[in-house]
Amino acid sequence: NDNTICSRLRNAKVEDLWSLTSFFD
């Protein structure tokens, strides 16, 4: 399913953002 891949990619991006923010915090 393309939707599953899209949601997974979005989740990965969110995780990256969170790790980046915590890294700079």
C-alpha positions as CSV (number, residue, x, y, z in Angstrom):
1,N,0.0,0.0,0.0
2,D,1.3,3.4,-1.0
3,N,-0.5,4.9,2.0
4,T,1.5,2.7,4.4
5,I,4.8,3.7,2.9
6,C,3.8,7.4,3.0
7,S,2.8,7.3,6.6
8,R,5.9,5.4,7.5
9,L,8.1,8.0,5.7
10,R,6.2,10.8,7.5
11,N,6.7,9.0,10.8
12,A,10.4,8.7,10.1
13,K,10.6,12.4,9.3
14,V,8.8,13.2,12.5
15,E,11.2,11.0,14.5
16,D,14.2,12.7,12.8
17,L,12.8,16.1,13.7
18,W,12.3,15.1,17.3
19,S,15.8,13.6,17.6
20,L,17.2,16.8,16.1
21,T,15.3,19.0,18.5
22,S,16.3,16.9,21.5
23,F,19.9,17.0,20.2
24,F,20.0,20.8,20.1
25,D,18.1,21.1,23.3
